[in-house]
Amino acid sequence: MELILFYVASAVALFATVFALTRTNATHALINLIVSLLAVAVIFFLLGAPFAAALEIVIYAGAIMVLFVFVIMMLNLGEEGEDRERQRMRPTVWIVPALLSGILLVEMIIVLTNWGVGGATSVPQTGAMITAKQVGIVLYGPYVLAVEIASMLLLAGLVGAYHVGRRFRLADSDVGAVSSSSSAEVND
């Protein structure tokens, strides 16, 4: 049974990723990418790594959503962006991600209802249980330097994105100041 669910989750991940890559609108691509990440979390869960599945959902799907909201706030599209987005949110756009998410939901219900059938500590047949302690020992044992370097790279990327967005805002305010001073000179 787990093997069938594994193949279904893999197919959902592949289709959602293809849809994410082929969308021209960033919002629609993000929705498909989140479905893909949820499918990968289901695969982790089926392989006996519920902690890795939770990390996949919280860190990747959650962080990507926050990052995307941050980018939208930096772009500040205003009313014209909202009107364009309302026109693009037809059922043909969201029906595929909704269908793939529904498949994942049914799959997780099947897995969770069968999870405790063999006992409270039943493990899927496709892998061994991985605990949070095991992940922590590996991450902060031999790979502590890699974890710290990755955190510094993420921090550098965040600071760089802030400064790029800040420069654009400063450039816009400078253009506004120049145009108001030139209009004042014309009025004199």
N, CA, C and O of each residue as an XYZ file, in Angstrom:
752
protein
N       0.829     -1.203      0.000
C       0.000      0.000      0.000
C       0.866      1.257      0.000
O       0.578      2.220     -0.711
N       1.957      1.238      0.826
C       2.816      2.411      0.891
C       3.500      2.679     -0.442
O       3.760      3.829     -0.795
N       3.790      1.609     -1.181
C       4.454      1.780     -2.463
C       3.550      2.507     -3.456
O       4.017      3.357     -4.215
N       2.274      2.179     -3.453
C       1.319      2.858     -4.333
C       1.202      4.326     -3.940
O       1.201      5.210     -4.797
N       1.104      4.577     -2.633
C       1.021      5.964     -2.156
C       2.295      6.732     -2.487
O       2.239      7.921     -2.800
N       3.439      6.063     -2.419
C       4.706      6.691     -2.784
C       4.698      7.127     -4.246
O       5.114      8.240     -4.567
N       4.222      6.249     -5.134
C       4.187      6.586     -6.556
C       3.182      7.700     -6.838
O       3.420      8.546     -7.700
N       2.073      7.705     -6.126
C       1.089      8.779     -6.311
C       1.690     10.115     -5.872
O       1.555     11.116     -6.576
N       2.351     10.136     -4.713
C       2.972     11.373     -4.231
C       4.087     11.821     -5.166
O       4.268     13.018     -5.390
N       4.828     10.872     -5.709
C       5.888     11.215     -6.655
C       5.311     11.821     -7.930
O       5.852     12.791     -8.461
N       4.220     11.255     -8.415
C       3.579     11.795     -9.621
C       3.045     13.199     -9.365
O       3.186     14.084    -10.209
N       2.434     13.403     -8.201
C       1.941     14.737     -7.854
C       3.098     15.730     -7.790
O       2.982     16.850     -8.288
N       4.209     15.328     -7.183
C       5.378     16.212     -7.097
C       5.902     16.560     -8.489
O       6.239     17.713     -8.757
N       5.970     15.567     -9.369
C       6.463     15.827    -10.724
C       5.531     16.754    -11.498
O       5.988     17.719    -12.111
N       4.230     16.471    -11.476
C       3.282     17.315    -12.207
C       3.272     18.742    -11.655
O       3.266     19.703    -12.424
N       3.271     18.884    -10.337
C       3.255     20.221     -9.745
C       4.529     20.984    -10.081
O       4.488     22.194    -10.306
N       5.652     20.290    -10.117
C       6.906     20.961    -10.469
C       6.902     21.399    -11.925
O       7.359     22.496    -12.246
N       6.389     20.551    -12.804
C       6.291     20.935    -14.217
C       5.371     22.135    -14.368
O       5.688     23.058    -15.118
N       4.244     22.145    -13.675
C       3.343     23.297    -13.736
C       3.996     24.536    -13.154
O       3.772     25.638    -13.655
N       4.804     24.385    -12.102
C       5.495     25.537    -11.517
C       6.507     26.116    -12.500
O       6.694     27.331    -12.559
N       7.150     25.261    -13.258
C       8.165     25.734    -14.204
C       7.564     26.352    -15.463
O       8.205     27.177    -16.114
N       6.359     25.966    -15.804
C       5.769     26.441    -17.060
C       4.823     27.624    -16.884
O       4.328     28.136    -17.887
N       4.548     28.077    -15.687
C       3.667     29.219    -15.468
C       4.437     30.513    -15.687
O       5.595     30.621    -15.283
N       3.812     31.489    -16.317
C       4.447     32.786    -16.518
C       4.172     33.747    -15.371
O       4.941     34.682    -15.147
N       3.102     33.528    -14.658
C       2.785     34.376    -13.511
C       3.462     33.798    -12.274
O       3.349     32.604    -11.998
N       4.156     34.636    -11.542
C       4.914     34.176    -10.381
C       4.007     33.632     -9.273
O       4.377     32.677     -8.590
N       2.847     34.218     -9.093
C       1.932     33.742     -8.052
C       1.448     32.333     -8.359
O       1.399     31.487     -7.466
N       1.096     32.075     -9.591
C       0.615     30.753     -9.973
C       1.738     29.717     -9.903
O       1.511     28.572     -9.512
N       2.932     30.123    -10.278
C       4.067     29.212    -10.170
C       4.343     28.882     -8.716
O       4.686     27.744     -8.397
N       4.199     29.857     -7.826
C       4.433     29.620     -6.408
C       3.416     28.640     -5.834
O       3.777     27.781     -5.028
N       2.167     28.753     -6.230
C       1.143     27.833     -5.740
C       1.481     26.404     -6.144
O       1.366     25.484     -5.335
N       1.894     26.219     -7.379
C       2.278     24.878     -7.831
C       3.542     24.393     -7.136
O       3.673     23.202     -6.852
N       4.471     25.299     -6.860
C       5.690     24.908     -6.155
C       5.380     24.466     -4.730
O       6.000     23.528     -4.229
N       4.454     25.109     -4.087
C       4.061     24.713     -2.733
C       3.416     23.332     -2.743
O       3.663     22.525     -1.847
N       2.590     23.056     -3.752
C       2.006     21.715     -3.877
C       3.108     20.683     -4.069
O       3.047     19.588     -3.509
N       4.110     21.033     -4.860
C       5.240     20.122     -5.065
C       5.980     19.858     -3.754
O       6.339     18.718     -3.463
N       6.208     20.899     -2.972
C       6.889     20.729     -1.687
C       6.051     19.899     -0.709
O       6.596     19.118      0.070
N       4.745     20.067     -0.751
C       3.877     19.241      0.094
C       3.944     17.776     -0.326
O       3.912     16.882      0.520
N       4.036     17.531     -1.622
C       4.157     16.152     -2.106
C       5.479     15.535     -1.651
O       5.521     14.358     -1.294
N       6.544     16.311     -1.662
C       7.829     15.802     -1.176
C       7.750     15.515      0.325
O       8.360     14.560      0.807
N       7.008     16.330      1.055
C       6.817     16.074      2.487
C       6.067     14.758      2.704
O       6.387     14.009      3.628
N       5.086     14.476      1.871
C       4.373     13.200      1.962
C       5.333     12.045      1.684
O       5.277     11.013      2.353
N       6.205     12.218      0.705
C       7.191     11.172      0.402
C       8.100     10.933      1.603
O       8.383      9.785      1.949
N       8.561     12.016      2.245
C       9.375     11.859      3.451
C       8.609     11.098      4.535
O       9.165     10.233      5.211
N       7.337     11.430      4.689
C       6.518     10.770      5.704
C       6.379      9.283      5.396
O       6.451      8.444      6.294
N       6.182      8.968      4.127
C       6.047      7.565      3.738
C       7.346      6.787      3.925
O       7.318      5.579      4.158
N       8.467      7.462      3.825
C       9.755      6.807      4.012
C      10.134      6.659      5.485
O      11.222      6.179      5.804
N       9.251      7.064      6.366
C       9.499      6.899      7.796
C      10.230      8.055      8.430
O      10.875      7.882      9.464
N      10.146      9.231      7.838
C      10.805     10.415      8.388
C       9.783     11.524      8.615
O       9.772     12.512      7.882
N       8.914     11.370      9.634
C       7.901     12.406      9.861
C       8.507     13.744     10.264
O       7.942     14.797      9.970
N       9.655     13.707     10.937
C      10.312     14.956     11.318
C      10.801     15.702     10.078
O      10.645     16.919      9.979
N      11.390     14.973      9.137
C      11.834     15.600      7.887
C      10.636     16.135      7.093
O      10.733     17.175      6.441
N       9.522     15.429      7.150
C       8.309     15.902      6.475
C       7.818     17.203      7.104
O       7.431     18.132      6.395
N       7.834     17.268      8.422
C       7.420     18.496      9.101
C       8.365     19.652      8.779
O       7.928     20.784      8.572
N       9.669     19.353      8.739
C      10.631     20.389      8.367
C      10.398     20.862      6.937
O      10.503     22.056      6.657
N      10.088     19.957      6.047
C       9.814     20.305      4.647
C       8.641     21.280      4.560
O       8.688     22.254      3.809
N       7.604     21.012      5.324
C       6.426     21.876      5.282
C       6.705     23.216      5.942
O       6.406     24.265      5.372
N       7.276     23.187      7.141
C       7.469     24.429      7.894
C       8.541     25.307      7.260
O       8.329     26.502      7.055
N       9.686     24.719      6.953
C      10.792     25.533      6.466
C      10.616     25.911      5.007
O      10.655     27.093      4.665
N      10.423     24.920      4.140
C      10.387     25.231      2.718
C       9.069     25.884      2.303
O       9.067     27.003      1.791
N       7.966     25.202      2.517
C       6.684     25.775      2.087
C       6.371     27.056      2.851
O       5.905     28.027      2.256
N       6.619     27.075      4.157
C       6.359     28.283      4.950
C       7.306     29.411      4.615
O       6.875     30.553      4.454
N       8.589     29.114      4.507
C       9.574     30.158      4.230
C       9.395     30.720      2.829
O       9.578     31.919      2.617
N       9.044     29.883      1.884
C       8.838     30.372      0.525
C       7.637     31.306      0.479
O       7.663     32.323     -0.215
N       6.597     30.967      1.209
C       5.433     31.862      1.251
C       5.811     33.219      1.847
O       5.432     34.258      1.307
N       6.543     33.218      2.940
C       6.949     34.473      3.565
C       7.853     35.264      2.626
O       7.706     36.479      2.495
N       8.777     34.581      1.980
C       9.668     35.255      1.034
C       8.882     35.859     -0.121
O       9.172     36.976     -0.551
N       7.904     35.144     -0.621
C       7.116     35.663     -1.736
C       6.301     36.879     -1.313
O       6.196     37.847     -2.065
N       5.725     36.836     -0.119
C       4.991     37.993      0.384
C       5.938     39.185      0.527
O       5.564     40.319      0.228
N       7.162     38.925      0.984
C       8.165     39.977      1.110
C       8.480     40.592     -0.249
O       8.603     41.812     -0.359
N       8.611     39.774     -1.275
C       8.900     40.279     -2.620
C       7.722     41.094     -3.141
O       7.923     42.144     -3.751
N       6.507     40.632     -2.914
C       5.332     41.392     -3.355
C       5.289     42.752     -2.666
O       4.965     43.761     -3.292
N       5.621     42.773     -1.364
C       5.640     44.052     -0.652
C       6.723     44.970     -1.211
O       6.517     46.179     -1.307
N       7.870     44.411     -1.580
C       8.937     45.238     -2.144
C       8.558     45.788     -3.521
O       8.889     46.927     -3.851
N       7.862     44.973     -4.324
C       7.476     45.427     -5.655
C       6.401     46.506     -5.597
O       6.391     47.415     -6.428
N       5.496     46.415     -4.621
C       4.447     47.408     -4.405
C       3.688     47.702     -5.702
O       3.737     48.814     -6.227
N       2.989     46.684     -6.205
C       2.279     46.821     -7.469
C       1.036     47.699     -7.379
O       0.640     48.301     -8.377
N       0.422     47.784     -6.220
C      -0.723     48.660     -6.038
C      -1.996     48.111     -6.654
O      -2.161     46.901     -6.810
N      -2.895     49.028     -7.003
C      -4.224     48.667     -7.498
C      -4.166     47.976     -8.862
O      -4.932     47.043     -9.108
N      -3.271     48.418     -9.754
C      -3.224     47.806    -11.083
C      -2.799     46.345    -11.010
O      -3.276     45.523    -11.793
N      -1.910     46.013    -10.083
C      -1.493     44.628     -9.895
C      -2.618     43.779     -9.337
O      -2.775     42.621     -9.724
N      -3.403     44.347     -8.429
C      -4.540     43.614     -7.860
C      -5.600     43.347     -8.930
O      -6.153     42.248     -8.987
N      -5.888     44.334     -9.773
C      -6.884     44.138    -10.835
C      -6.421     43.075    -11.826
O      -7.208     42.224    -12.238
N      -5.152     43.122    -12.207
C      -4.608     42.134    -13.140
C      -4.661     40.735    -12.522
O      -4.959     39.760    -13.212
N      -4.371     40.639    -11.223
C      -4.385     39.333    -10.557
C      -5.808     38.785    -10.452
O      -6.008     37.578    -10.586
N      -6.790     39.640    -10.216
C      -8.183     39.185    -10.172
C      -8.618     38.623    -11.523
O      -9.365     37.646    -11.579
N      -8.156     39.232    -12.601
C      -8.513     38.739    -13.933
C      -7.847     37.402    -14.221
O      -8.412     36.574    -14.936
N      -6.660     37.179    -13.677
C      -5.929     35.941    -13.953
C      -6.353     34.780    -13.054
O      -6.010     33.637    -13.356
N      -7.074     35.021    -11.977
C      -7.442     33.945    -11.053
C      -8.754     33.288    -11.465
O      -9.723     33.268    -10.706
N      -8.762     32.767    -12.650
C      -9.918     32.013    -13.134
C      -9.801     30.578    -12.619
O      -8.716     30.161    -12.215
N     -10.887     29.819    -12.626
C     -10.819     28.423    -12.170
C      -9.827     27.569    -12.957
O      -9.310     26.589    -12.420
N      -9.552     27.909    -14.198
C      -8.589     27.119    -14.965
C      -7.185     27.240    -14.398
O      -6.346     26.371    -14.635
N      -6.918     28.301    -13.655
C      -5.587     28.511    -13.085
C      -5.416     27.717    -11.793
O      -4.367     27.109    -11.580
N      -6.421     27.713    -10.936
C      -6.258     27.089     -9.624
C      -6.809     25.675     -9.538
O      -6.648     25.027     -8.504
N      -7.451     25.174    -10.582
C      -8.048     23.834    -10.503
C      -6.981     22.738    -10.437
O      -7.169     21.755     -9.721
N      -5.867     22.879    -11.163
C      -4.823     21.853    -11.147
C      -4.143     21.773     -9.778
O      -4.020     20.676     -9.235
N      -3.694     22.905     -9.195
C      -3.114     22.794     -7.847
C      -4.118     22.280     -6.811
O      -3.744     21.547     -5.896
N      -5.378     22.660     -6.951
C      -6.382     22.181     -6.005
C      -6.592     20.670     -6.152
O      -6.737     19.964     -5.154
N      -6.608     20.179     -7.381
C      -6.769     18.743     -7.623
C      -5.574     17.964     -7.066
O      -5.755     16.943     -6.402
N      -4.355     18.440     -7.333
C      -3.161     17.762     -6.827
C      -3.105     17.800     -5.297
O      -2.705     16.823     -4.664
N      -3.501     18.914     -4.714
C      -3.540     19.002     -3.250
C      -4.590     18.070     -2.668
O      -4.377     17.476     -1.611
N      -5.714     17.938     -3.345
C      -6.739     16.992     -2.900
C      -6.241     15.560     -2.925
O      -6.543     14.776     -2.026
N      -5.474     15.216     -3.960
C      -4.882     13.870     -4.025
C      -3.956     13.652     -2.839
O      -3.983     12.594     -2.209
N      -3.137     14.653     -2.534
C      -2.232     14.539     -1.381
C      -3.004     14.431     -0.065
O      -2.601     13.688      0.830
N      -4.099     15.159      0.055
C      -4.906     15.091      1.276
C      -5.493     13.692      1.463
O      -5.438     13.131      2.557
N      -6.050     13.140      0.400
C      -6.604     11.777      0.485
C      -5.503     10.786      0.837
O      -5.708      9.876      1.640
N      -4.343     10.966      0.234
C      -3.221     10.073      0.510
C      -2.779     10.163      1.972
O      -2.511      9.139      2.602
N      -2.703     11.361      2.505
C      -2.301     11.508      3.916
C      -3.363     10.941      4.857
O      -3.020     10.384      5.899
N      -4.632     11.069      4.514
C      -5.682     10.473      5.348
C      -5.540      8.961      5.361
O      -5.682      8.334      6.411
N      -5.263      8.372      4.206
C      -5.060      6.920      4.136
C      -3.865      6.505      4.976
O      -3.937      5.534      5.729
N      -2.777      7.231      4.849
C      -1.565      6.888      5.599
C      -1.796      7.038      7.102
O      -1.412      6.164      7.880
N      -2.413      8.124      7.506
C      -2.602      8.361      8.943
C      -3.612      7.405      9.566
O      -3.474      7.046     10.735
N      -4.614      6.989      8.817
C      -5.563      6.029      9.387
C      -4.954      4.639      9.477
O      -5.331      3.864     10.356
N      -4.029      4.304      8.598
C      -3.358      3.006      8.652
C      -2.098      3.040      9.506
O      -1.520      1.989      9.782
N      -1.660      4.216      9.931
C      -0.405      4.358     10.666
C      -0.465      3.628     12.006
O       0.473      2.918     12.367
N      -1.539      3.795     12.728
C      -1.639      3.196     14.055
C      -2.230      1.801     14.065
O      -2.423      1.236     15.142
N      -2.527      1.218     12.908
C      -3.150     -0.098     12.860
C      -2.230     -1.167     13.428
O      -2.691     -2.050     14.150
N      -0.946     -1.108     13.121
C       0.010     -2.095     13.606
C       0.494     -1.805     15.017
O       1.343     -2.540     15.522
N       0.012     -0.808     15.648
C       0.459     -0.402     16.970
C       0.786      1.085     16.962
O       0.849      1.696     15.895
N       0.992      1.671     18.125
C       1.228      3.104     18.237
C       2.548      3.514     17.611
O       2.696      4.650     17.159
N       3.503      2.605     17.581
C       4.813      2.944     17.030
C       5.033      2.296     15.673
O       6.172      2.037     15.281
N       3.962      2.038     14.963
C       4.075      1.401     13.660
C       4.855      2.295     12.704
O       4.619      3.501     12.640
N       5.782      1.702     11.962
C       6.626      2.419     11.011
C       6.257      1.965      9.610
O       6.008      0.777      9.403
N       6.212      2.879      8.633
C       5.945      2.442      7.268
C       6.960      1.392      6.826
O       8.103      1.388      7.284
N       6.537      0.518      5.947
C       7.382     -0.593      5.531
C       8.523     -0.165      4.619
O       9.428     -0.961      4.366
N       8.508      1.055      4.121
C       9.517      1.484      3.157
C      10.765      2.061      3.809
O      11.720      2.366      3.095
N      10.806      2.225      5.114
C      11.993      2.809      5.736
C      11.956      2.680      7.239
O      11.017      2.110      7.795
N      12.968      3.204      7.900
C      13.052      3.176      9.344
C      12.690      4.545      9.902
O      12.817      5.556      9.211
N      12.240      4.577     11.146
C      11.849      5.818     11.798
C      13.083      6.679     12.069
O      14.082      6.197     12.603
N      13.003      7.947     11.697
C      14.079      8.904     11.967
C      13.536      9.915     12.954
O      12.531     10.573     12.684
N      14.195     10.043     14.100
C      13.717     10.949     15.142
C      14.390     12.309     15.011
O      15.378     12.470     14.294
N      13.832     13.276     15.721
C      14.411     14.618     15.733
C      15.792     14.611     16.367
O      16.660     15.387     15.968
N      16.003     13.746     17.348
C      17.307     13.657     18.000
C      18.371     13.191     17.010
O      19.485     13.714     17.003
N      18.032     12.207     16.175
C      18.989     11.722     15.176
C      19.347     12.815     14.166
O      20.507     12.948     13.777
N      18.353     13.594     13.746
C      18.611     14.686     12.810
C      19.507     15.737     13.461
O      20.449     16.227     12.839
N      19.212     16.079     14.708
C      20.021     17.072     15.422
C      21.454     16.624     15.630
O      22.385     17.416     15.484
N      21.636     15.351     15.971
C      22.993     14.832     16.178
C      23.790     14.899     14.883
O      24.970     15.251     14.900
N      23.161     14.566     13.767
C      23.872     14.604     12.488
C      24.146     16.049     12.056
O      25.249     16.369     11.611
N      23.137     16.919     12.190
C      23.322     18.298     11.746
C      24.350     19.044     12.576
O      25.193     19.754     12.030
N      24.289     18.890     13.875
C      25.187     19.658     14.743
C      26.366     18.839     15.232
O      27.043     19.229     16.183
N      26.616     17.716     14.595
C      27.799     16.909     14.884
C      28.831     17.157     13.798
O      29.533     18.168     13.827
N      28.929     16.250     12.847
C      29.946     16.416     11.804
C      29.624     17.519     10.795
O      30.522     17.978     10.088
N      28.361     17.954     10.712
C      27.987     18.940      9.699
C      27.726     20.323     10.288
O      27.061     21.139      9.650
N      28.230     20.605     11.479
C      27.951     21.887     12.118
C      28.507     23.046     11.299
O      27.871     24.097     11.234
N      29.654     22.894     10.682
C      30.228     23.963      9.875
C      29.350     24.242      8.649
O      29.134     25.402      8.297
N      28.850     23.202      8.007
C      27.979     23.389      6.841
C      26.678     24.096      7.231
O      26.179     24.935      6.481
N      26.132     23.762      8.394
C      24.902     24.414      8.857
C      25.160     25.894      9.124
O      24.341     26.740      8.763
N      26.279     26.212      9.748
C      26.600     27.612     10.043
C      26.868     28.399      8.766
O      26.446     29.550      8.658
N      27.556     27.806      7.801
C      27.814     28.493      6.531
C      26.507     28.747      5.791
O      26.317     29.818      5.214
N      25.610     27.769      5.805
C      24.310     27.946      5.147
C      23.511     29.060      5.814
O      22.848     29.839      5.129
N      23.563     29.145      7.131
C      22.837     30.213      7.820
C      23.425     31.580      7.491
O      22.678     32.548      7.345
N      24.731     31.679      7.372
C      25.371     32.949      7.005
C      25.023     33.341      5.565
O      24.805     34.518      5.278
N      24.970     32.361      4.666
C      24.589     32.657      3.283
C      23.145     33.152      3.202
O      22.847     34.081      2.452
N      22.255     32.536      3.970
C      20.866     32.993      3.988
C      20.755     34.406      4.551
O      19.991     35.221      4.035
N      21.510     34.697      5.599
C      21.508     36.041      6.178
C      22.054     37.057      5.181
O      21.510     38.154      5.057
N      23.124     36.704      4.471
C      23.696     37.603      3.467
C      22.697     37.862      2.340
O      22.584     38.987      1.855
N      21.980     36.831      1.927
C      20.966     37.000      0.894
C      19.836     37.913      1.344
O      19.343     38.727      0.562
N      19.424     37.783      2.596
C      18.368     38.640      3.137
C      18.815     40.092      3.194
O      18.065     40.989      2.809
N      20.027     40.329      3.669
C      20.555     41.697      3.740
C      20.709     42.274      2.335
O      20.383     43.439      2.105
N      21.206     41.461      1.389
C      21.346     41.930      0.013
C      20.012     42.282     -0.617
O      19.904     43.299     -1.302
N      18.991     41.458     -0.397
C      17.657     41.749     -0.938
C      17.089     43.034     -0.351
O      16.439     43.812     -1.049
N      17.337     43.251      0.931
C      16.863     44.483      1.570
C      17.532     45.699      0.933
O      16.866     46.690      0.636
N      18.826     45.627      0.726
C      19.539     46.775      0.165
C      19.185     47.022     -1.296
O      19.128     48.175     -1.724
N      18.949     45.975     -2.064
C      18.520     46.163     -3.449
C      17.160     46.853     -3.468
O      16.957     47.791     -4.239
N      16.233     46.407     -2.637
C      14.919     47.043     -2.564
C      15.001     48.458     -2.041
O      14.244     49.325     -2.478
N      15.895     48.702     -1.124
C      16.062     50.036     -0.546
C      16.614     51.005     -1.582
O      16.190     52.160     -1.633
N      17.553     50.554     -2.406
C      18.114     51.419     -3.441
C      17.043     51.845     -4.433
O      17.027     52.994     -4.875
N      16.144     50.923     -4.787
C      15.084     51.289     -5.719
C      14.153     52.320     -5.106
O      13.711     53.243     -5.790
N      13.856     52.174     -3.835
C      12.987     53.163     -3.187
C      13.675     54.511     -3.101
O      13.035     55.542     -3.311
N      14.965     54.527     -2.796
C      15.704     55.785     -2.749
C      15.767     56.428     -4.121
O      15.639     57.646     -4.238
N      15.965     55.627     -5.167
C      16.016     56.158     -6.525
C      14.666     56.749     -6.918
O      14.622     57.785     -7.580
N      13.570     56.114     -6.524
C      12.242     56.646     -6.825
C      11.996     57.957     -6.103
O      11.422     58.881     -6.678
N      12.427     58.053     -4.835
C      12.215     59.289     -4.092
C      13.097     60.404     -4.638
O      12.696     61.568     -4.605
N      14.296     60.080     -5.141
C      15.154     61.091     -5.747
C      14.535     61.622     -7.034
O      14.614     62.823     -7.295
N      13.927     60.772     -7.836
C      13.263     61.195     -9.065
C      12.100     62.102     -8.726
O      11.877     63.101     -9.409
N      11.349     61.770     -7.675
C      10.230     62.621     -7.250
C      10.708     63.974     -6.779
O      10.062     64.986     -7.049
N      11.839     64.012     -6.074
C      12.376     65.281     -5.588
C      12.866     66.122     -6.748
O      12.682     67.339     -6.740
N      13.487     65.509     -7.746
C      13.984     66.243     -8.911
C      12.821     66.805     -9.711
O      12.875     67.952    -10.156
N      11.769     66.016     -9.902
C      10.638     66.491    -10.691
C       9.886     67.600     -9.976
O       9.368     68.502    -10.634
N       9.807     67.565     -8.650
C       9.120     68.632     -7.926
C       9.951     69.907     -7.928
O       9.391     71.002     -7.970
N      11.283     69.788     -7.883
C      12.115     70.981     -7.913
C      12.117     71.600     -9.318
O      12.154     72.823     -9.450
N      12.078     70.771    -10.361
C      12.036     71.319    -11.722
C      10.690     71.939    -12.009
O      10.622     72.907    -12.766
N       9.607     71.423    -11.435
C       8.298     72.049    -11.644
C       8.224     73.354    -10.873
O       7.513     74.263    -11.302
N       8.922     73.489     -9.755
C       8.948     74.724     -9.004
C       9.724     75.799     -9.793
O       9.367     76.977     -9.754
N      10.798     75.383    -10.517
C      11.569     76.315    -11.311
C      10.744     76.824    -12.495
O      10.857     77.987    -12.881
N       9.915     75.950    -13.068
C       9.081     76.345    -14.204
C       8.033     77.339    -13.754
O       7.712     78.268    -14.495
N       7.480     77.167    -12.536
C       6.453     78.060    -12.019
C       7.023     79.440    -11.725
O       6.278     80.418    -11.770
N       8.314     79.560    -11.426
C       8.917     80.867    -11.102
C       9.067     81.668    -12.307
O       9.554     82.796    -12.242
